[in-house]
């Protein structure tokens, strides 16, 4: 599993509060966590002073829960409190999505910020995510995210909130990575994305200035337009067709099934 080491932007008091809430979920829901990570702007590499803490986790329940005639919910959701947004997926849901080359579970596995040490099975989840990788499916996912984020401003001329810039920029860079190295999942973190996608130095400097602006301002602050970045975003979002498709080996489903049964039987 490839991850990038970055400075930990999570303070000790926040970590303690998150851990207390994770323990409460374990006790109330009778679950075991496999991973617990940051999935939001702090892990992406462009936080604001008022950014939420977006904690995501994958968990497994006891065996008998999966044998019920009435399937239970495969997610655990908690209300946002004190800027802490904490939600997660059951391992069966996570595996089913992973087999479809789902970008979200792939990013959780790659997150550079962990709230707990990973269960040993996470290494095998990462290998499975690599084995089932469909670059074209990922590219379509990121193109949809980018277009949704940019549809109201990319072709205009007015100032754009820094947050909106990044929500279109990160997907565009992910597509650029997939065009250049379709055999690898794009990094989750923006700085790693910039390095992996071979962004020209001038554009990298523009992005660094936006990161600094977002670090110093709240989520709704505006930024000046950067025409070169606008062109790059527009260009990459339109190049999904250049990313090759790949069909995964059907035998990988059996590997996922075996991993699932191993977890629920232990």
C-alpha positions in Angstrom: 0.0 0.0 0.0 1.5 3.3 -1.1 0.9 6.3 1.2 2.5 9.7 1.5 3.8 10.9 4.9 2.6 14.4 5.7 2.6 16.5 8.8 -0.2 15.4 11.1 -2.9 18.2 11.0 -5.0 16.6 13.8 -4.5 18.0 17.3 -4.1 15.8 20.3 -7.4 17.0 21.8 -9.3 16.2 18.6 -7.6 12.7 18.4 -8.7 12.0 22.0 -12.3 13.0 21.3 -12.4 10.9 18.1 -11.0 7.9 20.0 -13.7 8.3 22.7 -16.4 8.3 20.1 -14.9 5.3 18.3 -14.9 3.4 21.5 -18.5 4.3 22.2 -19.5 3.0 18.7 -17.6 -0.2 19.3 -19.5 -0.8 22.6 -22.9 0.3 21.4 -22.8 -1.4 18.0 -20.7 -4.4 19.0 -18.3 -4.0 16.1 -14.6 -4.2 15.4 -12.9 -1.5 13.4 -10.6 -2.5 10.5 -9.5 1.1 9.7 -10.4 4.5 10.9 -9.1 7.4 8.8 -9.5 11.1 7.8 -11.2 11.4 4.4 -11.7 15.2 4.1 -9.7 18.2 3.3 -7.0 17.6 5.9 -6.2 14.2 4.3 -6.5 15.8 0.8 -3.9 18.4 1.7 -5.9 21.6 1.6 -7.7 22.3 5.0 -9.2 25.5 6.1 -9.3 26.8 9.7 -13.0 25.8 9.9 -12.8 22.5 8.0 -14.8 19.6 9.5 -13.0 16.4 10.7 -14.3 13.8 8.3 -13.6 10.5 10.0 -14.5 7.3 8.0 -14.1 3.7 9.1 -14.7 0.2 8.0 -16.0 -2.3 10.6 -17.0 -6.0 10.9 -19.8 -7.4 13.1 -20.1 -10.7 14.8 -20.9 -13.7 12.5 -24.5 -14.2 13.6 -25.4 -10.7 12.6 -24.8 -11.6 9.0 -27.0 -14.7 9.2 -30.2 -12.8 10.2 -33.3 -13.2 8.0 -33.7 -9.5 8.1 -30.5 -7.7 6.9 -29.4 -4.9 9.1 -28.1 -1.5 7.9 -24.6 -1.7 6.4 -23.6 1.8 7.5 -23.1 3.5 10.8 -23.8 7.2 10.8 -23.5 9.7 13.6 -24.6 13.4 13.7 -21.9 16.0 13.2 -20.9 17.4 16.6 -18.1 20.0 17.3 -17.0 19.8 13.6 -16.5 16.0 13.9 -18.2 14.0 11.1 -17.9 10.3 11.9 -19.4 7.6 9.7 -18.5 4.2 8.3 -19.3 1.1 6.2 -19.7 -2.6 7.1 -17.0 -4.8 5.6 -19.5 -6.5 3.3 -20.5 -3.2 1.8 -16.9 -2.1 1.5 -15.9 -5.3 -0.3 -18.8 -5.2 -2.7 -17.9 -1.6 -3.7 -14.2 -2.4 -3.9 -14.9 -5.2 -6.4 -16.5 -2.5 -8.6 -13.3 -0.4 -8.4 -15.0 2.1 -6.2 -12.9 5.3 -5.7 -14.1 6.1 -2.2 -13.0 2.9 -0.5 -9.7 3.1 -2.4 -9.1 6.5 -1.0 -10.0 5.4 2.5 -7.3 2.7 2.2 -4.8 5.3 1.0 -5.5 8.0 3.5 -2.3 9.5 4.9 -4.1 10.2 8.3 -5.0 7.3 10.5 -6.9 7.6 13.8 -6.1 4.0 14.7 -3.5 1.4 13.6 -5.0 -0.6 10.7 -6.1 -4.2 11.2 -3.7 -6.5 9.3 -6.4 -7.3 6.7 -6.1 -3.7 5.3 -2.9 -4.7 3.5 -4.9 -7.4 1.7 -7.7 -5.0 1.0 -5.2 -2.6 -0.7 -3.8 -5.5 -2.8 -7.4 -6.5 -3.8 -8.2 -2.8 -4.7 -5.1 -2.8 -7.0 -6.0 -6.1 -8.6 -9.6 -5.0 -9.5 -8.6 -1.5 -10.6 -10.6 -0.3 -13.7 -8.9 3.0 -14.6 -11.8 4.0 -16.9 -14.3 3.5 -14.1 -12.2 5.6 -11.8 -11.8 8.3 -14.4 -15.6 8.5 -15.0 -16.0 8.9 -11.2 -13.6 11.7 -10.9 -14.9 13.4 -14.1 -18.4 13.4 -12.6 -17.1 14.9 -9.3 -15.2 17.6 -11.1 -18.0 18.6 -13.5 -20.4 18.7 -10.6 -18.1 20.9 -8.6 -17.2 23.2 -11.5 -20.4 23.4 -13.6 -21.5 26.8 -12.3 -18.1 28.6 -12.5 -15.6 27.0 -14.8 -16.8 28.8 -17.9 -17.5 32.1 -16.1 -15.2 34.9 -15.2 -16.1 35.9 -11.6 -14.1 35.0 -8.4 -14.4 31.5 -7.1 -14.4 30.2 -3.6 -11.1 28.5 -2.9 -12.9 25.4 -1.7 -14.7 25.1 -5.1 -11.4 25.3 -6.9 -10.0 22.3 -5.1 -13.2 20.2 -5.5 -12.7 20.5 -9.2 -8.9 20.5 -9.2 -8.4 17.2 -7.3 -10.6 15.2 -9.7 -8.9 16.8 -12.7 -5.4 15.8 -11.4 -6.7 12.3 -10.6 -7.7 11.9 -14.3 -4.3 13.2 -15.3 -2.7 10.6 -13.2 -4.8 7.8 -14.7 -3.9 8.9 -18.2 -0.3 8.7 -17.4 -0.2 5.7 -15.2 -3.5 3.7 -15.6 -2.1 0.7 -13.7 -2.1 2.7 -10.4 -4.8 4.3 -8.2 -4.3 8.0 -8.0 -3.0 9.3 -4.7 -5.6 10.8 -2.3 -3.5 13.7 -1.2 -3.2 16.8 -3.4 0.6 17.2 -3.0 1.1 13.5 -4.0 -1.3 14.0 -6.9 0.7 17.0 -8.1 3.9 14.9 -8.0 2.4 11.8 -9.6 0.7 13.8 -12.5 3.9 15.7 -13.5 2.2 19.1 -13.2 4.4 21.9 -14.7 6.2 23.9 -12.1 4.3 27.1 -12.8 1.0 25.4 -12.2 2.3 23.7 -9.1 3.2 27.1 -7.7 -0.3 28.4 -8.5 -1.8 25.5 -6.7 0.5 26.0 -3.7 -0.7 29.6 -3.4 -4.3 28.4 -3.4 -3.5 25.9 -0.7 -2.0 28.6 1.5 -5.0 30.9 0.9 -7.3 28.1 2.0 -5.2 27.4 5.0 -5.6 31.0 6.2 -9.3 31.6 5.3 -12.6 30.1 6.0 -14.5 27.7 3.7 -16.5 30.5 2.0 -13.6 32.8 1.1 -13.2 33.8 -2.5 -10.0 33.7 -4.6 -8.9 35.3 -7.8 -9.3 33.2 -10.9 -6.2 31.4 -12.2 -6.8 31.0 -16.0 -4.0 28.4 -16.4 -5.6 26.2 -13.7 -9.0 26.7 -15.3 -7.7 25.5 -18.6 -6.0 22.5 -17.1 -9.2 21.5 -15.2 -11.3 21.9 -18.3 -8.9 19.9 -20.4 -8.5 17.0 -18.0 -12.2 16.6 -17.3 -12.7 16.1 -21.0 -10.1 13.4 -21.4 -11.7 10.4 -19.7 -11.8 8.6 -23.1 -8.0 8.5 -23.1 -8.0 6.3 -19.9 -8.0 2.6 -20.8 -10.6 0.3 -19.4 -9.7 -3.0 -17.7 -11.7 -6.0 -16.8 -10.8 -7.7 -13.5 -10.2 -11.4 -13.1 -13.6 -13.0 -12.0 -11.5 -15.2 -9.6 -11.0 -12.1 -7.5 -14.6 -12.3 -6.3 -13.7 -15.6 -4.6 -10.8 -13.9 -2.9 -13.1 -11.2 -1.5 -15.5 -13.9 -0.3 -12.8 -15.8 1.4 -11.5 -12.6 3.1 -15.0 -11.7 4.3 -15.7 -15.2 5.7 -12.3 -15.2 7.5 -13.1 -11.9 9.2 -16.6 -12.8 10.3 -15.6 -16.2 11.6 -12.8 -14.9 13.8 
